[in-house]
């Protein structure tokens, strides 16, 4: 079971959502030290991410972004801060893209 679950509906469509997810992936790698890998699909992409104490996946669809993350023992104490930062970043990216729905 994931420790962090964030779902953000949007109205961008899959091509624009992919661009947005790539921006998130670049920022997450730089700011949070995450190693990310992209698995593209026909109707959904998955960005798998990890670093010491954190593993997860972001599902990128034409109508929503869904993020699930599992935190290690030491990171669980920081859950509220981590969750708030991820939520803020996704909300900001969606607002900039005009797809907040």
Backbone as CSV, one residue per row, in Angstrom:
resi,resn,N_x,N_y,N_z,CA_x,CA_y,CA_z,C_x,C_y,C_z
1,UNK,0.838,-1.185,0.000,0.000,0.000,0.000,0.883,1.248,0.000
2,UNK,0.510,2.222,-0.817,1.287,3.450,-0.944,1.088,4.350,0.273
3,UNK,2.143,5.071,0.622,2.067,6.032,1.715,1.527,7.372,1.236
4,UNK,1.772,7.694,-0.018,1.310,8.953,-0.607,0.522,8.624,-1.864
5,UNK,-0.696,9.145,-1.949,-1.556,9.003,-3.128,-2.056,10.387,-3.502
6,UNK,-1.717,10.830,-4.688,-2.175,12.136,-5.161,-2.757,11.949,-6.553
7,UNK,-3.958,12.430,-6.752,-4.608,12.363,-8.055,-5.020,13.771,-8.462
8,UNK,-4.641,14.159,-9.663,-4.990,15.481,-10.185,-5.669,15.328,-11.538
9,UNK,-6.985,15.530,-11.571,-7.666,15.518,-12.868,-7.260,16.754,-13.687
10,UNK,-7.298,16.613,-14.992,-6.984,17.742,-15.865,-7.714,17.565,-17.189
11,UNK,-7.626,18.581,-18.020,-8.281,18.547,-19.323,-7.279,18.783,-20.453
12,UNK,-6.040,18.352,-20.251,-4.972,18.630,-21.213,-4.934,17.690,-22.405
13,UNK,-5.391,16.473,-22.237,-5.185,15.446,-23.255,-3.819,14.815,-23.049
14,UNK,-3.600,13.660,-23.640,-2.380,12.892,-23.382,-1.101,13.569,-23.892
15,UNK,-1.053,14.137,-25.097,0.203,14.755,-25.541,0.686,15.883,-24.609
16,UNK,-0.210,16.754,-24.199,0.167,17.844,-23.295,0.489,17.317,-21.898
17,UNK,-0.232,16.296,-21.461,0.043,15.698,-20.147,1.435,15.063,-20.149
18,UNK,1.826,14.483,-21.270,3.172,13.907,-21.377,4.241,14.987,-21.241
19,UNK,4.037,16.119,-21.891,4.985,17.229,-21.779,5.086,17.696,-20.333
20,UNK,3.951,17.838,-19.690,3.908,18.265,-18.293,4.627,17.256,-17.398
21,UNK,4.383,15.984,-17.617,5.016,14.936,-16.815,6.528,14.933,-17.016
22,UNK,6.975,15.211,-18.236,8.419,15.295,-18.480,9.037,16.449,-17.702
23,UNK,8.337,17.573,-17.614,8.820,18.704,-16.811,8.897,18.301,-15.340
24,UNK,7.863,17.598,-14.870,7.866,17.144,-13.479,9.050,16.210,-13.239
25,UNK,9.273,15.302,-14.177,10.345,14.320,-14.048,11.709,15.019,-13.966
26,UNK,11.934,16.014,-14.811,13.199,16.754,-14.786,13.370,17.486,-13.460
27,UNK,12.310,18.128,-12.995,12.369,18.850,-11.721,12.570,17.915,-10.535
28,UNK,11.893,16.775,-10.563,12.012,15.811,-9.471,13.430,15.251,-9.400
29,UNK,14.022,15.010,-10.539,15.388,14.496,-10.566,16.356,15.541,-10.000
30,UNK,16.153,16.790,-10.395,17.054,17.856,-9.976,16.837,18.249,-8.517
31,UNK,15.601,18.493,-8.127,15.309,19.030,-6.794,15.267,17.965,-5.698
32,UNK,14.789,16.776,-6.038,14.596,15.757,-5.015,15.562,14.588,-5.145
33,UNK,16.424,14.628,-6.148,17.396,13.565,-6.322,16.793,12.236,-6.731
34,UNK,15.636,12.277,-7.408,14.989,11.044,-7.839,15.589,10.540,-9.146
35,UNK,15.708,9.240,-9.250,16.053,8.599,-10.510,14.736,8.190,-11.152
36,UNK,14.483,8.689,-12.343,13.193,8.464,-13.002,13.377,7.684,-14.300
37,UNK,12.390,6.859,-14.610,12.361,6.167,-15.895,10.943,6.238,-16.446
38,UNK,10.846,6.406,-17.741,9.563,6.573,-18.407,9.214,5.322,-19.192
39,UNK,7.999,4.834,-18.984,7.465,3.721,-19.766,6.242,4.262,-20.494
40,UNK,6.356,4.421,-21.812,5.268,4.982,-22.605,4.287,3.901,-23.015
41,UNK,3.013,4.272,-23.011,1.964,3.379,-23.465,1.050,4.100,-24.432
42,UNK,0.094,3.385,-24.968,-0.825,3.982,-25.929,-1.771,4.974,-25.271
43,UNK,-2.318,4.616,-24.123,-3.294,5.476,-23.437,-2.790,5.976,-22.086
44,UNK,-1.624,5.478,-21.649,-1.092,5.863,-20.342,0.419,5.680,-20.331
45,UNK,1.104,6.656,-19.783,2.541,6.538,-19.536,2.736,6.331,-18.044
46,UNK,3.852,5.727,-17.684,4.199,5.578,-16.278,5.615,6.086,-16.071
47,UNK,5.738,6.958,-15.093,7.052,7.427,-14.685,7.358,6.737,-13.364
48,UNK,8.345,5.874,-13.405,8.769,5.198,-12.180,9.911,6.012,-11.593
49,UNK,9.878,6.212,-10.276,10.909,7.016,-9.639,11.357,6.369,-8.342
50,UNK,12.610,6.679,-7.986,13.151,6.137,-6.752,14.366,6.932,-6.296
51,UNK,14.635,6.813,-5.049,15.847,7.280,-4.399,15.875,6.594,-3.050
52,UNK,16.888,6.764,-2.322,16.969,6.109,-1.026,15.763,6.497,-0.170
53,UNK,14.961,5.515,0.212,13.814,5.767,1.078,12.516,6.107,0.373
54,UNK,12.526,6.194,-0.956,11.309,6.550,-1.702,11.262,5.758,-3.007
55,UNK,10.127,5.127,-3.285,9.881,4.513,-4.593,8.447,4.839,-4.978
56,UNK,8.202,4.949,-6.268,6.833,5.232,-6.665,6.650,5.271,-8.165
57,UNK,5.430,5.625,-8.532,5.063,5.709,-9.941,4.046,6.832,-10.131
58,UNK,4.182,7.538,-11.233,3.172,8.511,-11.640,2.553,7.984,-12.920
59,UNK,1.235,7.840,-12.920,0.513,7.433,-14.117,0.037,8.703,-14.812
60,UNK,0.349,8.795,-16.084,0.039,9.976,-16.884,-0.994,9.577,-17.920
61,UNK,-2.200,10.121,-17.772,-3.279,9.849,-18.725,-3.775,11.179,-19.299
62,UNK,-4.600,11.095,-20.293,-5.133,12.286,-20.941,-6.071,13.089,-20.066
63,UNK,-6.551,12.488,-18.976,-7.500,13.204,-18.112,-7.067,13.294,-16.652
64,UNK,-5.905,12.724,-16.307,-5.472,12.767,-14.908,-4.004,12.389,-14.763
65,UNK,-3.413,12.888,-13.684,-2.105,12.460,-13.229,-2.329,11.792,-11.878
66,UNK,-1.804,10.599,-11.703,-1.953,9.890,-10.433,-0.585,9.458,-9.953
67,UNK,-0.256,9.856,-8.746,1.040,9.544,-8.185,0.875,8.699,-6.926
68,UNK,1.660,7.638,-6.848,1.698,6.792,-5.662,3.158,6.639,-5.262
69,UNK,3.427,6.821,-3.977,4.796,6.677,-3.490,4.817,5.880,-2.196
70,UNK,5.817,5.073,-2.076,6.053,4.282,-0.872,7.285,4.863,-0.195
71,UNK,7.156,5.159,1.094,8.249,5.762,1.847,8.896,4.735,2.762
72,UNK,10.218,4.800,2.846,10.952,3.955,3.770,10.765,4.451,5.195
73,UNK,11.234,3.690,6.130,11.051,3.985,7.544,11.486,5.408,7.925
74,UNK,12.665,5.810,7.499,13.186,7.130,7.863,12.408,8.263,7.184
75,UNK,11.903,8.020,6.005,11.195,9.061,5.255,9.757,9.249,5.742
76,UNK,9.193,8.247,6.401,7.803,8.353,6.863,7.606,9.524,7.805
77,UNK,8.627,9.876,8.563,8.530,11.025,9.463,8.375,12.338,8.684
78,UNK,8.838,12.335,7.439,8.766,13.532,6.595,7.577,13.519,5.638
79,UNK,6.689,12.541,5.808,5.564,12.372,4.879,4.768,13.650,4.652
80,UNK,4.336,14.381,5.696,3.540,15.584,5.428,4.270,16.603,4.553
81,UNK,5.558,16.778,4.794,6.332,17.738,4.020,6.511,17.250,2.575
82,UNK,6.811,15.970,2.393,7.002,15.403,1.055,5.701,15.480,0.261
83,UNK,4.602,15.075,0.892,3.305,15.082,0.229,2.895,16.501,-0.173
84,UNK,3.116,17.458,0.715,2.763,18.853,0.419,3.593,19.396,-0.743
85,UNK,4.863,19.053,-0.792,5.737,19.532,-1.865,5.328,18.943,-3.214
86,UNK,5.049,17.658,-3.247,4.605,17.015,-4.490,3.282,17.625,-4.946
87,UNK,2.352,17.769,-4.024,1.042,18.339,-4.335,1.187,19.750,-4.902
88,UNK,2.013,20.555,-4.260,2.238,21.934,-4.711,2.829,21.964,-6.108
89,UNK,3.824,21.109,-6.360,4.469,21.077,-7.673,3.510,20.647,-8.779
90,UNK,2.714,19.602,-8.535,1.761,19.150,-9.544,0.691,20.210,-9.809
91,UNK,0.190,20.819,-8.752,-0.831,21.864,-8.906,-0.281,23.038,-9.710
92,UNK,0.947,23.454,-9.390,1.568,24.588,-10.083,1.765,24.260,-11.568
93,UNK,2.259,23.066,-11.873,2.453,22.686,-13.273,1.134,22.651,-14.041
94,UNK,0.088,22.098,-13.425,-1.207,22.039,-14.093,-1.798,23.437,-14.303
95,UNK,-1.646,24.294,-13.317,-2.163,25.661,-13.473,-1.448,26.385,-14.598
96,UNK,-0.127,26.241,-14.676,0.656,26.883,-15.743,0.222,26.365,-17.113
97,UNK,-0.106,25.077,-17.176,-0.502,24.470,-18.444,-1.969,24.763,-18.785
98,UNK,-2.711,25.316,-17.826,-4.119,25.625,-18.063,-5.012,24.411,-18.066
99,UNK,-4.575,23.339,-17.465,-5.349,22.101,-17.516,-5.975,21.686,-16.189
100,UNK,-5.899,22.568,-15.191,-6.496,22.216,-13.897,-7.976,22.015,-14.085
101,UNK,-8.472,20.812,-13.738,-9.870,20.533,-14.014,-10.638,20.046,-12.857
